[in-house]
Amino acid sequence: MERKTVYRVLLVIVIILAVIFTLGVIGVVPFVWSEYITVFMVILFFVLRFSKGAQSS
């Protein structure tokens, strides 16, 4: 897949997860979901950061 397409798909996923995260903080869904989403976002950040750094080298 093209990089631009991957980033668009990731954007949709991140927006959906941000909404679920907010609902977890409010208390509509179990808060543990928000914790899992936070861990996923941090891992995603590092993967994207290191993959971009590896490609520019």
GIHU-V912027 format. One record per helix or strand of 3 or more residues. SS is the DSSP state (hx for helix, st for strand). FROM is the first residue (numbers start at 1). TO is the last residue. If there is no record, write none. Layout:
SS/FROM/TO ; SS/FROM/TO
This chain:
hx/3/26 ; hx/31/56
